Amino acid sequence: MFGLFKKKSEKEKLQEQYQKLMKEAHALSTSNRKLSDQKVFEAEEIMKKLDALE
């Protein structure tokens, strides 16, 4: 309850974006492989940013 107004750190935001992109890539993998590969590439770029933060 007290964490309700707590702002997310940069790391938490990037992790959320990574999770979202990977879900989208998985959903697209059966219908549009090219778009799925693009989403995976974007997720990899976010993972590189996460590694750079640490």
Distance bins in CASP14 RR format, pairs under 12 A and 6 or more apart:
PFRMAT RR
TARGET T0000
AUTHOR 0000-0000-0000
RMODE 2
METHOD distances of the structure
MODEL  1
6 12 0 0 0 0 1 0 0 0 0 0 0
7 13 0 0 0 0 1 0 0 0 0 0 0
8 14 0 0 0 0 1 0 0 0 0 0 0
8 15 0 0 0 0 1 0 0 0 0 0 0
8 16 1 0 0 1 0 0 0 0 0 0 0
8 17 0 0 0 0 0 1 0 0 0 0 0
9 15 0 0 0 0 1 0 0 0 0 0 0
9 16 0 0 0 0 0 1 0 0 0 0 0
9 50 0 0 0 0 0 1 0 0 0 0 0
9 53 0 0 0 0 1 0 0 0 0 0 0
10 16 0 0 0 0 0 1 0 0 0 0 0
10 17 0 0 0 0 0 1 0 0 0 0 0
10 46 0 0 0 0 0 1 0 0 0 0 0
10 49 0 0 0 0 1 0 0 0 0 0 0
10 50 0 0 0 0 1 0 0 0 0 0 0
10 52 0 0 0 0 0 1 0 0 0 0 0
10 53 1 0 0 1 0 0 0 0 0 0 0
10 54 0 0 0 0 0 1 0 0 0 0 0
11 17 0 0 0 0 0 1 0 0 0 0 0
11 18 0 0 0 0 0 1 0 0 0 0 0
11 46 0 0 0 0 0 1 0 0 0 0 0
11 47 0 0 0 0 0 1 0 0 0 0 0
11 49 0 0 0 0 1 0 0 0 0 0 0
11 50 1 0 0 1 0 0 0 0 0 0 0
11 51 0 0 0 0 0 1 0 0 0 0 0
11 52 0 0 0 0 0 1 0 0 0 0 0
11 53 1 0 1 0 0 0 0 0 0 0 0
11 54 0 0 0 0 1 0 0 0 0 0 0
12 18 0 0 0 0 0 1 0 0 0 0 0
12 19 0 0 0 0 0 1 0 0 0 0 0
12 50 0 0 0 0 0 1 0 0 0 0 0
12 53 0 0 0 0 0 1 0 0 0 0 0
13 19 0 0 0 0 0 1 0 0 0 0 0
13 20 0 0 0 0 0 1 0 0 0 0 0
13 46 0 0 0 0 1 0 0 0 0 0 0
13 49 0 0 0 0 0 1 0 0 0 0 0
13 50 0 0 0 0 0 1 0 0 0 0 0
13 53 0 0 0 0 0 1 0 0 0 0 0
14 20 0 0 0 0 0 1 0 0 0 0 0
14 21 0 0 0 0 0 1 0 0 0 0 0
14 42 0 0 0 0 0 1 0 0 0 0 0
14 43 0 0 0 0 0 1 0 0 0 0 0
14 45 0 0 0 0 0 1 0 0 0 0 0
14 46 1 0 1 0 0 0 0 0 0 0 0
14 47 0 0 0 0 1 0 0 0 0 0 0
14 48 0 0 0 0 1 0 0 0 0 0 0
14 49 1 0 1 0 0 0 0 0 0 0 0
14 50 1 0 1 0 0 0 0 0 0 0 0
14 51 0 0 0 0 0 1 0 0 0 0 0
14 52 0 0 0 0 1 0 0 0 0 0 0
14 53 1 0 0 1 0 0 0 0 0 0 0
14 54 0 0 0 0 0 1 0 0 0 0 0
15 21 0 0 0 0 0 1 0 0 0 0 0
15 22 0 0 0 0 0 1 0 0 0 0 0
15 43 0 0 0 0 0 1 0 0 0 0 0
15 46 0 0 0 0 1 0 0 0 0 0 0
15 47 0 0 0 0 1 0 0 0 0 0 0
15 49 0 0 0 0 0 1 0 0 0 0 0
15 50 1 0 0 1 0 0 0 0 0 0 0
15 51 0 0 0 0 0 1 0 0 0 0 0
15 53 0 0 0 0 0 1 0 0 0 0 0
15 54 0 0 0 0 0 1 0 0 0 0 0
16 22 0 0 0 0 0 1 0 0 0 0 0
16 23 0 0 0 0 0 1 0 0 0 0 0
16 43 0 0 0 0 0 1 0 0 0 0 0
16 46 0 0 0 0 1 0 0 0 0 0 0
16 50 0 0 0 0 0 1 0 0 0 0 0
17 23 0 0 0 0 0 1 0 0 0 0 0
17 24 0 0 0 0 0 1 0 0 0 0 0
17 39 0 0 0 0 0 1 0 0 0 0 0
17 42 0 0 0 0 1 0 0 0 0 0 0
17 43 0 0 0 0 1 0 0 0 0 0 0
17 44 0 0 0 0 0 1 0 0 0 0 0
17 45 0 0 0 0 1 0 0 0 0 0 0
17 46 1 0 1 0 0 0 0 0 0 0 0
17 47 0 0 0 0 0 1 0 0 0 0 0
17 49 0 0 0 0 1 0 0 0 0 0 0
17 50 0 0 0 0 1 0 0 0 0 0 0
18 24 0 0 0 0 0 1 0 0 0 0 0
18 25 0 0 0 0 0 1 0 0 0 0 0
18 39 0 0 0 0 0 1 0 0 0 0 0
18 40 0 0 0 0 0 1 0 0 0 0 0
18 42 0 0 0 0 1 0 0 0 0 0 0
18 43 1 0 1 0 0 0 0 0 0 0 0
18 44 0 0 0 0 1 0 0 0 0 0 0
18 45 0 0 0 0 1 0 0 0 0 0 0
18 46 1 0 1 0 0 0 0 0 0 0 0
18 47 1 0 0 1 0 0 0 0 0 0 0
18 48 0 0 0 0 0 1 0 0 0 0 0
18 49 0 0 0 0 1 0 0 0 0 0 0
18 50 1 0 0 1 0 0 0 0 0 0 0
18 51 0 0 0 0 0 1 0 0 0 0 0
19 25 0 0 0 0 0 1 0 0 0 0 0
19 26 0 0 0 0 0 1 0 0 0 0 0
19 39 0 0 0 0 0 1 0 0 0 0 0
19 43 0 0 0 0 1 0 0 0 0 0 0
19 46 0 0 0 0 1 0 0 0 0 0 0
19 47 0 0 0 0 0 1 0 0 0 0 0
19 50 0 0 0 0 0 1 0 0 0 0 0
20 26 0 0 0 0 0 1 0 0 0 0 0
20 27 0 0 0 0 0 1 0 0 0 0 0
20 39 0 0 0 0 1 0 0 0 0 0 0
20 42 0 0 0 0 1 0 0 0 0 0 0
20 43 0 0 0 0 1 0 0 0 0 0 0
20 46 0 0 0 0 1 0 0 0 0 0 0
21 27 0 0 0 0 0 1 0 0 0 0 0
21 28 0 0 0 0 0 1 0 0 0 0 0
21 35 0 0 0 0 0 1 0 0 0 0 0
21 36 0 0 0 0 0 1 0 0 0 0 0
21 37 0 0 0 0 0 1 0 0 0 0 0
21 38 0 0 0 0 1 0 0 0 0 0 0
21 39 1 0 1 0 0 0 0 0 0 0 0
21 40 1 0 0 1 0 0 0 0 0 0 0
21 41 0 0 0 0 1 0 0 0 0 0 0
21 42 1 0 1 0 0 0 0 0 0 0 0
21 43 1 0 1 0 0 0 0 0 0 0 0
21 44 0 0 0 0 1 0 0 0 0 0 0
21 45 0 0 0 0 1 0 0 0 0 0 0
21 46 1 0 0 1 0 0 0 0 0 0 0
21 47 0 0 0 0 1 0 0 0 0 0 0
22 28 0 0 0 0 0 1 0 0 0 0 0
22 29 0 0 0 0 0 1 0 0 0 0 0
22 36 0 0 0 0 0 1 0 0 0 0 0
22 39 1 0 0 1 0 0 0 0 0 0 0
22 40 1 0 0 1 0 0 0 0 0 0 0
22 41 0 0 0 0 0 1 0 0 0 0 0
22 42 0 0 0 0 1 0 0 0 0 0 0
22 43 1 0 1 0 0 0 0 0 0 0 0
22 44 0 0 0 0 1 0 0 0 0 0 0
22 46 0 0 0 0 1 0 0 0 0 0 0
22 47 0 0 0 0 1 0 0 0 0 0 0
23 29 0 0 0 0 0 1 0 0 0 0 0
23 36 0 0 0 0 0 1 0 0 0 0 0
23 39 0 0 0 0 1 0 0 0 0 0 0
23 40 0 0 0 0 0 1 0 0 0 0 0
23 43 0 0 0 0 1 0 0 0 0 0 0
24 31 0 0 0 0 0 1 0 0 0 0 0
24 32 0 0 0 0 0 1 0 0 0 0 0
24 35 0 0 0 0 1 0 0 0 0 0 0
24 36 0 0 0 0 1 0 0 0 0 0 0
24 37 0 0 0 0 0 1 0 0 0 0 0
24 38 0 0 0 0 1 0 0 0 0 0 0
24 39 1 0 1 0 0 0 0 0 0 0 0
24 40 0 0 0 0 1 0 0 0 0 0 0
24 42 0 0 0 0 1 0 0 0 0 0 0
24 43 0 0 0 0 1 0 0 0 0 0 0
25 31 0 0 0 0 0 1 0 0 0 0 0
25 32 0 0 0 0 0 1 0 0 0 0 0
25 33 0 0 0 0 0 1 0 0 0 0 0
25 34 0 0 0 0 0 1 0 0 0 0 0
25 35 0 0 0 0 1 0 0 0 0 0 0
25 36 1 0 1 0 0 0 0 0 0 0 0
25 37 1 0 0 1 0 0 0 0 0 0 0
25 38 0 0 0 0 1 0 0 0 0 0 0
25 39 1 1 0 0 0 0 0 0 0 0 0
25 40 1 0 1 0 0 0 0 0 0 0 0
25 41 0 0 0 0 1 0 0 0 0 0 0
25 42 0 0 0 0 1 0 0 0 0 0 0
25 43 1 0 0 1 0 0 0 0 0 0 0
25 44 0 0 0 0 0 1 0 0 0 0 0
25 46 0 0 0 0 0 1 0 0 0 0 0
26 33 0 0 0 0 0 1 0 0 0 0 0
26 35 0 0 0 0 0 1 0 0 0 0 0
26 36 1 0 0 1 0 0 0 0 0 0 0
26 39 0 0 0 0 1 0 0 0 0 0 0
26 40 0 0 0 0 1 0 0 0 0 0 0
26 43 0 0 0 0 0 1 0 0 0 0 0
27 35 0 0 0 0 0 1 0 0 0 0 0
27 36 0 0 0 0 1 0 0 0 0 0 0
27 39 0 0 0 0 1 0 0 0 0 0 0
28 34 0 0 0 0 1 0 0 0 0 0 0
28 35 1 0 1 0 0 0 0 0 0 0 0
28 36 1 0 1 0 0 0 0 0 0 0 0
28 37 0 0 0 0 1 0 0 0 0 0 0
28 38 0 0 0 0 1 0 0 0 0 0 0
28 39 1 0 0 1 0 0 0 0 0 0 0
28 40 0 0 0 0 1 0 0 0 0 0 0
29 35 0 0 0 0 1 0 0 0 0 0 0
29 36 1 0 1 0 0 0 0 0 0 0 0
29 37 0 0 0 0 1 0 0 0 0 0 0
29 38 0 0 0 0 0 1 0 0 0 0 0
29 39 0 0 0 0 1 0 0 0 0 0 0
29 40 0 0 0 0 1 0 0 0 0 0 0
30 36 0 0 0 0 1 0 0 0 0 0 0
32 38 0 0 0 0 1 0 0 0 0 0 0
32 39 0 0 0 0 1 0 0 0 0 0 0
33 39 0 0 0 0 0 1 0 0 0 0 0
33 40 0 0 0 0 0 1 0 0 0 0 0
34 40 0 0 0 0 0 1 0 0 0 0 0
34 41 0 0 0 0 0 1 0 0 0 0 0
35 41 0 0 0 0 0 1 0 0 0 0 0
35 42 0 0 0 0 0 1 0 0 0 0 0
36 42 0 0 0 0 0 1 0 0 0 0 0
36 43 0 0 0 0 0 1 0 0 0 0 0
37 43 0 0 0 0 0 1 0 0 0 0 0
37 44 0 0 0 0 0 1 0 0 0 0 0
38 44 0 0 0 0 0 1 0 0 0 0 0
38 45 0 0 0 0 0 1 0 0 0 0 0
39 45 0 0 0 0 0 1 0 0 0 0 0
39 46 0 0 0 0 0 1 0 0 0 0 0
40 46 0 0 0 0 0 1 0 0 0 0 0
40 47 0 0 0 0 0 1 0 0 0 0 0
41 47 0 0 0 0 0 1 0 0 0 0 0
41 48 0 0 0 0 0 1 0 0 0 0 0
42 48 0 0 0 0 0 1 0 0 0 0 0
42 49 0 0 0 0 0 1 0 0 0 0 0
43 49 0 0 0 0 0 1 0 0 0 0 0
43 50 0 0 0 0 0 1 0 0 0 0 0
44 50 0 0 0 0 0 1 0 0 0 0 0
44 51 0 0 0 0 0 1 0 0 0 0 0
45 51 0 0 0 0 0 1 0 0 0 0 0
45 52 0 0 0 0 0 1 0 0 0 0 0
46 52 0 0 0 0 0 1 0 0 0 0 0
46 53 0 0 0 0 0 1 0 0 0 0 0
47 53 0 0 0 0 0 1 0 0 0 0 0
47 54 0 0 0 0 0 1 0 0 0 0 0
48 54 0 0 0 0 0 1 0 0 0 0 0
END
